[in-house]
Protein backbone atom coordinates (compact mmCIF):
# COMPACT_ATOMS: atom_id res chain seq x y z
CA UNK A 1 0.00 0.00 0.00
CA UNK A 2 1.70 3.10 -1.24
CA UNK A 3 -0.60 6.03 -0.41
CA UNK A 4 -1.37 7.75 2.88
CA UNK A 5 -4.91 8.97 3.46
CA UNK A 6 -6.80 10.69 6.24
CA UNK A 7 -10.20 9.34 7.27
CA UNK A 8 -12.46 12.26 8.22
CA UNK A 9 -15.63 12.38 10.28
CA UNK A 10 -18.24 15.13 10.40
CA UNK A 11 -18.03 17.45 13.40
CA UNK A 12 -21.45 17.77 15.05
CA UNK A 13 -22.63 21.38 15.17
CA UNK A 14 -24.18 23.22 18.09
CA UNK A 15 -27.96 22.83 17.87
CA UNK A 16 -28.43 26.03 19.89
CA UNK A 17 -27.55 28.06 16.79
CA UNK A 18 -29.88 26.30 14.34
CA UNK A 19 -31.10 29.63 12.96
CA UNK A 20 -27.77 30.30 11.25
CA UNK A 21 -26.70 28.11 8.34
CA UNK A 22 -23.52 26.33 9.40
CA UNK A 23 -21.14 24.81 6.86
CA UNK A 24 -20.15 21.18 7.28
CA UNK A 25 -16.95 20.74 9.22
CA UNK A 26 -14.79 17.64 9.13
CA UNK A 27 -12.05 16.46 11.47
CA UNK A 28 -9.43 13.73 11.22
CA UNK A 29 -10.69 10.45 12.65
CA UNK A 30 -7.60 8.40 11.78
CA UNK A 31 -5.07 7.90 9.01
CA UNK A 32 -4.08 4.82 7.04
CA UNK A 33 -1.82 3.44 4.37
CA UNK A 34 -3.97 2.75 1.34
CA UNK A 35 -4.12 1.53 -2.23
CA UNK A 36 -6.22 3.98 -4.26
CA UNK A 37 -7.48 2.94 -7.70
CA UNK A 38 -10.07 4.29 -10.13
CA UNK A 39 -12.75 1.70 -10.91
CA UNK A 40 -14.80 3.46 -13.56
CA UNK A 41 -16.74 6.54 -14.39
CA UNK A 42 -19.79 7.94 -16.05
CA UNK A 43 -21.00 11.25 -17.35
CA UNK A 44 -24.46 12.54 -16.61
CA UNK A 45 -26.18 15.14 -18.76
CA UNK A 46 -28.77 17.16 -16.89
CA UNK A 47 -30.26 20.48 -17.98
CA UNK A 48 -27.47 21.16 -20.47
CA UNK A 49 -24.78 20.52 -17.89
CA UNK A 50 -22.37 17.60 -17.93
CA UNK A 51 -21.44 16.05 -14.60
CA UNK A 52 -18.85 13.33 -14.29
CA UNK A 53 -18.63 10.78 -11.52
CA UNK A 54 -15.68 8.48 -10.91
CA UNK A 55 -15.90 5.44 -8.65
CA UNK A 56 -12.78 4.96 -6.57
CA UNK A 57 -11.73 1.89 -4.62
CA UNK A 58 -9.64 2.60 -1.51
CA UNK A 59 -8.19 -0.48 0.16
CA UNK A 60 -6.83 -0.20 3.72
CA UNK A 61 -6.03 -2.48 6.64
CA UNK A 62 -9.11 -2.95 8.85
CA UNK A 63 -9.75 -0.27 11.45
CA UNK A 64 -12.74 -0.12 13.80
CA UNK A 65 -15.40 2.54 13.49
CA UNK A 66 -15.09 3.48 9.79
CA UNK A 67 -18.53 4.03 8.25
CA UNK A 68 -20.13 5.28 5.04
CA UNK A 69 -20.85 8.59 6.80
CA UNK A 70 -17.14 9.46 6.61
CA UNK A 71 -14.78 10.85 3.99
CA UNK A 72 -11.23 10.15 2.88
CA UNK A 73 -8.67 12.78 1.95
CA UNK A 74 -5.56 12.18 -0.13
CA UNK A 75 -3.64 15.41 -0.55
CA UNK A 76 -6.05 17.95 -2.03
CA UNK A 77 -8.51 15.28 -3.20
CA UNK A 78 -11.56 14.39 -1.09
CA UNK A 79 -13.63 11.22 -1.46
CA UNK A 80 -17.09 10.51 -0.08
CA UNK A 81 -17.31 6.95 1.24
CA UNK A 82 -20.30 5.23 -0.37
CA UNK A 83 -19.82 1.72 1.08
CA UNK A 84 -17.48 -0.06 3.49
CA UNK A 85 -16.77 -3.65 2.41
CA UNK A 86 -14.87 -6.44 4.17
CA UNK A 87 -13.01 -7.52 1.01
CA UNK A 88 -12.33 -11.17 1.72
CA UNK A 89 -14.20 -11.92 4.97
CA UNK A 90 -10.88 -12.68 6.66
CA UNK A 91 -10.36 -9.15 8.03
CA UNK A 92 -7.13 -8.61 6.09
CA UNK A 93 -8.44 -5.74 3.93
CA UNK A 94 -11.18 -3.17 4.21
CA UNK A 95 -12.44 -1.64 0.95
CA UNK A 96 -13.94 1.85 0.91
CA UNK A 97 -15.96 2.33 -2.27
CA UNK A 98 -15.95 6.07 -2.81
CA UNK A 99 -16.67 8.91 -5.20
CA UNK A 100 -14.57 12.03 -5.54
CA UNK A 101 -16.09 15.28 -4.33
CA UNK A 102 -15.39 18.18 -6.68
HELIX and SHEET records of a PDB file:
HELIX    1   1 UNK A   15  UNK A   17  5                                   3    
SHEET    1   A 7 UNK A   3  UNK A  10  0                                        
SHEET    2   A 7 UNK A  26  UNK A  46 -1                                        
SHEET    3   A 7 UNK A  49  UNK A  60 -1                                        
SHEET    4   A 7 UNK A  94  UNK A 101 -1                                        
SHEET    5   A 7 UNK A  77  UNK A  86 -1                                        
SHEET    6   A 7 UNK A  71  UNK A  74 -1                                        
SHEET    7   A 7 UNK A   3  UNK A  10 -1                                        
END                                                                             
